[in-house]
Amino acid sequence: MFDESTIAESEKLAESWTAAYAAMVEKFGDQAPARATQPTTHSGLPIKSAYFPHDVAHLDLDKTGAPGQYPFTRGNLPAQYQLMHWANQPVIGYGLPEDTRSRMDALAEQGMIGYFGQKFYNLVYDLVSHEGLDPDHPAARGRMGQCGMGVYSKQDMDTLFEGMDLEQMNVVHITYYQVVPALAQYIALAEDRGLTADQLRGNSMNWYHQSAYVGMSAFPPGQGHKLAVELVNYCAKNMPRWNTTNFFGYGAEEAGGTAVEEIGLMLAYGIDLVRACIESGLTADQALMRFGFQIAQANDFFEEVCKVRALRRIWATTMKEMFGATDPRSMHVRIHTHTAGALLTAQQPLVNLIRTSLHAFGAALSGVQAMEVSAYDEALTIPTEEAATLALRVQQVIQEETNITSVSDPLAGSYYVESLTDQIANAALELVDEIEAQGGYIAAQESGWIRRRIEASAERWRELVDSGERVVVGTNKYVTDEPPPANLFKVDPEAEQIAIERIQELRANRDNPSWEQAMAGFEDAAKDFATKTYPDLDGSLIEAAIKAASADATTGEMMGVLKTALGWRAPHEF
């Protein structure tokens, strides 16, 4: 990268700087902060107090390359935001379907846009749905419409999307373990409207892997992994516009993991998933085309930027070298970034606007494809419409006023950025090797190793905050007696009863013989699926689920079948 004379000059310059720097630090004596004497990233990686040309002299220029060129360190495409901004993807969902629809329409009116100007909705389901229940289940009480929308049937889907052309929009279904019922109900609605599955655009989360580091109930890891592959297989053959899997790295960092652990775990899981997809009969290119990532953007500004650049590199090189991926789209890391919700504070919540603005700015500089900016009041409640609009405005100000959208990968060439990108990539690959040595991601999930690793990182973070070494403005430093904000958002308390009445009315009025026949078929398919191996997966479980959803089967009914057939365990059991 540099000739010998340039390196020698750089080292001489660094030597001079080091002496001057040491003299300044010495004047502070014991009062010198740790960042001056032993600087590290928030992941614990050692860094230098200043960087020079010789710090990147060893780097292979081919690993950095150009925007849009393998290994895509600098971005998936030659043009990043010059021709099209990243997609605005606020997470939307609360209360009844019509409540969520109201927020969807309100944000669309405020300029929320998706790819190529299309309508794009990022919809999160409620706590009841995530557990695979219906709203009248005893365990659902008090949870309906909380942290997401209460959508439990094809009928609810119809209310949510009333008057909308499903073919002309992109819908992200943020689910946990009710992936199959949610997709089946959406397809069933489309069929009622004269559409076929191959005309739909959107995303299924396929988050069965996230139980390794996040709470919530789960299928046993092996069965969950098969469900993930079944969905990928079905969509590859029947839904070419549908994105099948979202690698939930965000959840790993939100649970307490580091930036290095986030991307290392996602690569390790990706290796296991692609292996299984190939075993099921797909090629690497067929499976990889429709994978995407949800990645956190947290407080260590440069580490979070470099994390994204490192992930693009190690994903592309691994998919090409290990699995023979040939299509550039199969090697792309398509990122929906989510500003770190776990770092928002209930104390002085307006300060969160500053945090999320910095997170969003870093995400933009790293070249992500879509963005969700957490609202300032999310540490306390579901966002108000005002808070959600302000979160959208953060993106719009960065897009429209800063001029950073004129240049692809504007931080490239920084001695620090390039050195740290390489350092993070190598650290993440070491983590992948450690997981591979245990038999892969699913094996490490089953043993509880991943959960223990994340919990250890979370404990270190808590110790740093409790000691004051990691500052949280308004919480352990610059604390005030500011009262909690008034007028916090609340879901209509009558919504739960309305949802209960609707689901009971649906059961009473649906075509019962058709429902019984469809559910019997779904039960048979689920029992058969439980004994299948990867080469036997053929999409028949998804097909049976669509028939059940068409016959007005509810989320709780369909998930009950899957839990019985596949087994159910709480996360602490593996």
C-alpha positions in Angstrom: 0.0 0.0 0.0 2.9 2.4 0.8 6.6 2.2 -0.3 9.3 1.7 2.3 10.3 5.4 2.5 6.7 6.4 3.1 6.4 3.8 5.9 9.7 5.0 7.4 8.5 8.6 7.4 5.2 7.6 9.0 6.9 5.7 11.7 9.2 8.6 12.4 6.3 10.9 12.6 4.5 8.6 15.0 7.6 8.3 17.1 7.7 12.1 17.4 4.0 12.3 18.2 4.3 9.5 20.8 6.9 11.4 22.8 4.8 14.6 22.7 1.7 12.7 23.7 3.4 10.9 26.6 4.7 14.2 27.9 1.2 15.6 28.0 -0.2 12.5 29.7 2.6 12.6 32.3 1.5 16.0 33.4 -1.9 14.6 34.4 -0.3 11.8 36.4 -2.8 9.5 38.1 -5.6 11.8 37.0 -5.2 10.8 33.3 -8.4 8.9 32.3 -8.2 5.4 31.0 -9.1 6.6 27.4 -5.7 8.4 27.4 -3.6 5.5 28.5 -5.4 2.3 27.6 -8.0 3.2 25.0 -10.4 0.4 23.8 -13.6 0.2 21.8 -16.8 -0.6 23.6 -16.3 -4.2 22.4 -13.0 -4.2 24.4 -10.7 -4.1 21.3 -7.5 -2.2 22.0 -7.1 0.9 19.9 -4.4 3.5 19.5 -4.7 7.2 20.5 -3.7 8.2 17.0 -3.2 6.5 13.6 -0.7 7.0 10.9 -0.1 5.6 7.4 2.0 2.7 8.5 -0.9 1.5 10.6 -2.7 0.5 7.3 0.4 -0.4 5.3 -0.2 -4.1 5.9 -3.8 -4.0 4.7 -4.7 -5.7 1.4 -6.3 -3.0 -0.8 -8.3 -5.8 -2.4 -10.1 -6.2 0.9 -11.2 -2.6 0.8 -11.7 -2.1 -2.9 -14.3 0.2 -4.3 -18.0 0.7 -3.6 -20.0 -2.0 -5.3 -17.0 -4.3 -5.9 -16.1 -7.6 -4.1 -15.8 -8.0 -1.2 -18.2 -5.0 -0.8 -16.4 -3.6 2.3 -17.3 -0.1 0.9 -20.9 -0.9 0.1 -23.1 -3.2 -2.1 -23.4 -0.8 -5.1 -21.2 1.8 -6.8 -23.8 4.5 -6.0 -25.1 4.5 -2.5 -27.4 7.4 -1.7 -26.6 9.6 -4.7 -29.5 8.1 -6.7 -31.8 6.9 -4.0 -31.9 7.5 -0.2 -32.0 4.7 2.3 -35.5 3.5 3.0 -37.3 5.0 6.0 -38.5 2.1 8.0 -40.0 3.2 11.3 -41.3 0.2 13.3 -45.1 0.6 13.5 -47.6 -1.4 15.5 -49.9 -1.1 18.5 -53.4 -1.9 19.6 -56.0 -3.1 17.1 -55.3 -3.4 13.4 -57.1 -0.1 12.6 -54.9 1.6 15.3 -51.8 0.5 13.5 -53.2 1.4 10.2 -53.8 5.0 11.4 -50.1 5.3 12.4 -49.1 3.8 9.0 -51.1 6.5 7.2 -49.9 9.3 9.4 -46.2 8.5 8.9 -46.8 8.0 5.1 -48.2 11.5 5.0 -45.0 12.8 6.8 -42.8 11.5 4.0 -41.9 7.9 5.0 -40.7 6.3 1.9 -39.4 2.8 0.9 -37.2 1.6 -1.9 -37.7 3.4 -5.3 -40.4 5.5 -3.7 -42.7 2.5 -3.0 -44.9 2.2 0.0 -43.0 0.3 2.7 -44.3 -0.7 6.1 -42.3 -2.2 8.9 -45.0 -3.8 11.1 -44.4 -5.4 14.5 -46.8 -7.9 16.1 -47.7 -7.7 19.7 -46.6 -9.8 22.7 -49.6 -12.1 22.4 -48.8 -12.9 18.8 -45.1 -13.4 19.6 -46.0 -16.1 22.1 -48.3 -17.8 19.6 -51.6 -17.1 21.5 -54.9 -15.6 20.8 -56.2 -12.6 22.7 -58.7 -14.5 24.8 -56.1 -16.9 26.1 -55.6 -16.4 29.9 -51.9 -15.8 29.4 -52.6 -13.0 26.9 -54.4 -10.7 29.4 -52.9 -7.3 29.6 -50.6 -7.9 26.6 -52.9 -7.4 23.7 -51.7 -4.6 21.5 -48.6 -4.0 23.6 -45.3 -3.6 21.9 -47.0 -4.3 18.6 -50.2 -4.8 16.7 -52.9 -7.3 17.6 -53.3 -9.2 14.3 -54.4 -12.8 14.8 -56.2 -13.9 11.7 -56.8 -13.3 8.0 -59.7 -11.1 9.0 -57.4 -8.9 11.1 -55.1 -8.7 8.1 -58.0 -7.6 6.0 -58.8 -4.8 8.4 -55.1 -3.7 8.6 -54.7 -3.5 4.8 -58.2 -2.3 3.9 -58.2 -0.5 0.5 -54.5 -1.1 -0.1 -53.0 -2.8 -3.1 -50.8 -5.6 -1.7 -48.9 -5.9 -5.0 -47.8 -2.3 -4.9 -46.1 -2.3 -1.5 -43.5 -3.9 0.6 -44.5 -5.3 4.0 -42.1 -6.4 6.8 -43.7 -8.8 9.2 -41.8 -8.5 12.5 -42.6 -11.7 14.2 -40.9 -14.1 16.6 -42.0 -17.7 16.5 -45.4 -17.1 14.7 -43.6 -16.7 11.4 -45.5 -19.4 9.6 -49.0 -18.3 10.7 -48.3 -14.6 9.9 -47.0 -15.4 6.4 -49.8 -17.8 5.8 -52.5 -15.3 6.8 -51.0 -12.6 4.6 -50.8 -15.0 1.6 -54.4 -16.1 2.3 -55.6 -12.5 2.3 -53.8 -11.9 -1.0 -55.5 -14.9 -2.5 -58.9 -13.6 -1.4 -58.0 -10.4 -3.4 -57.1 -12.3 -6.5 -53.4 -12.2 -6.1 -50.8 -15.1 -6.0 -47.9 -15.5 -3.6 -45.4 -14.7 -6.2 -46.8 -11.2 -6.6 -46.1 -10.2 -3.0 -43.1 -8.2 -1.8 -41.9 -8.2 1.8 -40.0 -9.8 4.5 -40.4 -12.6 7.0 -38.1 -12.4 10.0 -37.4 -16.1 10.4 -36.0 -15.4 13.8 -35.7 -18.9 15.3 -32.0 -18.3 15.8 -32.6 -15.4 18.2 -33.7 -17.5 21.1 -30.0 -18.2 21.6 -29.5 -14.8 23.1 -33.0 -13.2 23.6 -35.8 -14.3 25.9 -39.3 -15.5 24.6 -40.4 -19.0 24.3 -39.0 -21.1 21.5 -39.1 -24.3 19.6 -36.2 -26.6 20.2 -33.2 -25.2 18.2 -33.1 -28.1 15.7 -36.8 -27.8 14.9 -36.7 -24.1 14.7 -33.8 -24.3 12.3 -35.8 -26.7 10.1 -38.7 -24.2 10.1 -36.3 -21.5 8.9 -35.1 -23.7 6.1 -38.6 -24.8 5.2 -39.6 -21.1 4.7 -36.5 -20.3 2.7 -37.1 -23.3 0.5 -40.8 -22.5 -0.1 -40.2 -18.9 -0.9 -37.3 -19.6 -3.2 -39.6 -21.7 -5.3 -42.9 -19.8 -4.9 -42.2 -16.2 -3.8 -39.2 -14.8 -5.7 -39.9 -11.2 -4.5 -40.1 -12.2 -0.8 -37.1 -11.8 1.5 -37.0 -14.9 3.6 -34.6 -14.4 6.5 -33.6 -11.5 8.7 -30.4 -12.0 10.6 -31.3 -10.5 14.0 -27.9 -9.1 15.0 -29.7 -6.2 16.6 -31.1 -8.5 19.2 -27.7 -9.8 20.1 -26.3 -6.3 20.8 -29.5 -5.2 22.6 -29.2 -8.3 24.9 -25.8 -7.0 25.9 -23.5 -8.4 23.3 -20.7 -6.4 21.7 -20.4 -5.2 18.2 -17.9 -8.0 17.4 -20.2 -10.6 18.9 -23.2 -9.2 16.9 -21.5 -9.7 13.5 -19.6 -12.8 14.5 -22.8 -14.6 15.6 -24.7 -13.6 12.5 -21.9 -15.0 10.2 -21.8 -18.2 12.3 -25.6 -18.6 12.0 -25.5 -17.8 8.3 -23.0 -20.6 7.7 -25.3 -23.1 9.5 -28.3 -21.8 7.6 -26.7 -21.9 4.1 -25.4 -25.4 4.8 -28.9 -26.6 5.7 -30.4 -24.8 2.7 -28.0 -26.6 0.4 -28.8 -29.9 2.1 -32.5 -29.2 1.4 -31.8 -28.9 -2.4 -31.2 -25.2 -2.9 -28.0 -23.7 -4.3 -26.2 -21.1 -2.3 -27.2 -18.4 -4.8 -30.9 -19.5 -4.5 -30.9 -19.2 -0.7 -28.7 -16.1 -0.3 -30.5 -13.9 -2.7 -33.2 -13.0 -0.3 -31.4 -12.8 3.0 -31.2 -9.5 4.9 -29.8 -8.2 8.2 -31.1 -6.2 11.1 -28.1 -4.6 12.7 -27.9 -2.3 15.7 -26.3 1.1 15.7 -25.0 1.9 19.1 -22.9 4.5 21.0 -19.3 3.7 20.0 -19.6 5.8 16.8 -16.6 4.5 14.8 -16.8 0.9 16.0 -20.4 0.8 14.9 -19.5 2.2 11.4 -16.6 -0.2 11.0 -18.7 -3.1 12.2 -20.9 -2.7 9.2 -18.0 -2.4 6.8 -16.4 -5.5 8.4 -19.6 -7.5 8.2 -20.0 -6.8 4.5 -16.4 -8.1 3.9 -16.5 -11.2 6.0 -20.0 -12.2 4.7 -19.0 -11.8 1.1 -15.7 -13.7 1.3 -17.2 -16.5 3.4 -20.2 -17.1 1.1 -18.0 -17.1 -2.0 -15.1 -19.1 -0.6 -17.1 -21.6 1.5 -20.2 -22.1 -0.5 -19.3 -21.0 -4.0 -21.7 -18.1 -4.3 -21.2 -16.5 -7.7 -24.0 -13.8 -8.0 -22.9 -10.5 -6.4 -26.4 -10.2 -4.9 -25.8 -13.5 -3.0 -22.8 -11.9 -1.3 -24.5 -8.6 -0.4 -25.2 -7.7 3.2 -28.5 -5.8 2.9 -28.9 -4.0 6.2 -31.9 -2.5 7.9 -30.2 -0.7 10.8 -32.1 0.0 14.0 -30.8 2.6 16.4 -30.0 1.0 19.7 -33.2 0.9 21.8 -31.4 -0.5 24.8 -29.3 2.6 25.1 -32.2 5.0 25.4 -32.9 6.3 28.9 -36.1 6.9 30.8 -34.3 9.7 32.6 -34.2 13.0 30.6 -35.8 11.2 27.6 -35.4 14.2 25.2 -31.6 13.5 25.4 -32.4 10.3 23.4 -33.0 12.5 20.3 -29.3 13.3 20.4 -28.3 9.7 20.8 -30.5 8.5 18.0 -29.3 11.3 15.7 -25.7 10.2 16.2 -26.7 6.6 15.7 -28.5 7.4 12.5 -25.7 9.5 11.2 -23.2 6.7 11.8 -25.6 4.2 10.0 -25.8 6.6 7.0 -22.0 6.9 6.9 -21.6 3.1 6.9 -23.9 2.7 3.9 -27.0 0.8 5.1 -30.0 0.2 3.0 -32.8 1.0 5.4 -33.2 2.6 8.8 -35.4 2.6 11.9 -34.7 5.4 14.3 -36.0 4.8 17.8 -38.3 7.4 19.2 -37.1 9.4 22.2 -39.9 8.1 24.5 -39.4 4.4 23.7 -37.7 3.7 27.0 -41.0 4.6 28.6 -43.8 3.6 26.3 -45.0 3.0 22.7 -44.0 6.2 20.8 -46.6 8.9 20.5 -47.3 10.1 17.0 -45.3 13.2 17.7 -42.2 11.2 18.9 -42.5 8.8 15.9 -42.6 11.8 13.5 -39.5 13.4 15.1 -37.7 10.0 14.7 -38.6 10.1 11.0 -37.4 13.7 10.8 -33.9 12.7 12.1 -33.5 10.6 9.0 -34.9 13.2 6.7 -32.6 16.0 8.0 -29.6 13.7 7.5 -30.8 12.8 4.0 -31.7 16.3 2.9 -29.5 18.7 4.7 -26.0 17.3 5.4 -24.8 16.5 1.9 -23.3 13.2 3.0 -25.5 11.5 0.4 -23.3 12.9 -2.4 -20.4 10.5 -1.7 -20.1 6.7 -1.5 -18.4 5.5 1.7 -17.1 8.9 2.7 -15.0 7.6 5.6 -12.9 5.3 3.4 -9.2 5.9 3.6 -9.2 7.0 7.2 -6.2 5.3 8.9 -8.4 4.7 12.0 -11.5 3.5 10.0 -9.6 1.1 7.8 -7.5 -0.3 10.6 -10.5 -0.8 12.9 -12.5 -2.4 10.1 -9.8 -5.0 9.7 -9.4 -5.5 13.4 -13.2 -6.0 13.9 -13.3 -8.4 10.9 -10.5 -10.5 12.3 -12.0 -10.6 15.8 -15.4 -11.7 14.4 -13.8 -14.4 12.4 -12.1 -15.7 15.5 -15.5 -15.9 17.2 -16.9 -17.8 14.2 -14.0 -20.3 14.4 -14.8 -20.8 18.1 -18.4 -21.6 17.2 -17.5 -23.8 14.3 -15.2 -25.8 16.7 -18.4 -26.6 18.7 -20.2 -28.0 15.7 -21.7 -24.7 14.5 -24.2 -22.2 15.6 -27.1 -24.5 16.3 -24.9 -26.8 18.4 -23.6 -23.8 20.4 -27.2 -22.6 20.8 -28.3 -26.0 22.1 -25.5 -26.1 24.6 -26.3 -22.6 25.9 -22.8 -21.4 25.0 -24.1 -18.4 23.0 -26.5 -17.3 25.7 -23.7 -17.5 28.3 -21.4 -15.5 26.1 -23.9 -12.7 25.6 -24.9 -12.7 29.3 -21.2 -12.3 30.3 -20.9 -9.3 28.0 -24.1 -7.8 29.4 -22.8 -8.2 32.9 -19.5 -6.4 32.0 -21.6 -3.5 30.6 -23.6 -3.3 33.8 -20.5 -3.3 35.9 -19.0 -0.4 33.8 -22.2 1.6 34.1 -22.7 0.9 37.8 -19.1 2.0 38.5 -19.4 5.1 36.4 -16.6 4.0 34.1 -19.2 3.9 31.2 -21.1 7.2 31.4 -24.8 7.3 30.6 -25.8 11.0 30.5 -28.7 11.7 32.8 -28.5 8.3 34.5 -25.1 8.1 36.2 -23.8 11.5 35.4 -25.4 14.9 34.9 -28.4 13.7 36.8 -31.3 16.0 37.5 -34.6 15.8 39.5 -36.6 16.1 36.3 -40.1 14.6 36.7 -41.2 11.9 34.3 -42.8 13.2 31.2 -46.6 13.6 31.1 -49.0 12.4 28.4 -47.2 9.1 27.7 -48.9 7.0 25.0 -51.2 4.3 26.2 -53.1 1.7 24.2 -56.8 2.1 24.4 -57.8 -0.1 27.4 -61.0 -1.2 25.5 -58.9 -2.6 22.7 -58.3 -5.9 24.4 -62.0 -6.6 24.9 -62.7 -5.7 21.3 -60.0 -8.1 20.1 -61.4 -10.9 22.3 -64.9 -10.3 21.0 -63.7 -10.3 17.4 -61.7 -13.6 17.7 -64.6 -15.3 19.4 -67.0 -14.0 16.7 -64.7 -15.3 14.0 -64.7 -18.8 15.5 -68.4 -18.8 15.9 -69.2 -17.7 12.3 -66.5 -19.3 10.1 -67.2 -22.3 7.9 -66.5 -25.0 10.6 -66.3 -28.1 8.3 -63.8 -26.2 6.1 -61.8 -25.1 9.1 -61.8 -28.7 10.6 -60.6 -30.1 7.3 -57.9 -27.5 6.9 -56.7 -27.9 10.5 -56.5 -31.6 10.2 -54.3 -31.2 7.1 -52.1 -28.8 9.0 -51.8 -31.1 12.0 -50.8 -34.0 9.7 -48.3 -31.7 7.9 -46.8 -30.6 11.2 -46.4 -34.1 12.5 -44.8 -35.2 9.3 -42.5 -32.1 9.4 -41.3 -33.0 12.9 -39.7 -36.2 11.6 -38.2 -34.8 8.4 -34.6 -34.2 7.6 -33.4 -31.3 5.5 -33.4 -33.2 2.2 -37.1 -34.0 2.7 -38.2 -30.4 3.1 -40.5 -29.4 0.3 -42.6 -26.5 1.5 -45.6 -28.7 2.3 -45.9 -27.3 5.8 -46.2 -23.8 4.4 -48.8 -24.9 1.9 -50.9 -26.6 4.6 -50.6 -23.4 6.8 -52.0 -21.3 3.9 -55.0 -23.6 3.6 -55.6 -23.3 7.4 -55.3 -19.5 7.3 -57.7 -19.4 4.3 -60.2 -21.3 6.4 -59.8 -18.6 9.2 -57.5 -20.4 11.5 -56.1 -18.1 14.1 -52.6 -17.5 15.2 -53.1 -19.3 18.5 -54.7 -22.3 16.8 -51.9 -22.7 14.3 -49.2 -22.1 16.8 -50.8 -24.6 19.1 -50.5 -27.3 16.4 -46.8 -26.4 15.8 -45.9 -26.4 19.5 -47.6 -29.8 20.0 -45.9 -31.4 17.0 -42.4 -29.8 17.3 -42.1 -29.5 21.0 -41.8 -26.3 23.0 -39.1 -25.1 25.4 -38.4 -21.9 27.3 -35.0 -20.5 26.5 -33.5 -21.5 29.8 -34.0 -25.1 28.9 -31.3 -25.1 26.3 
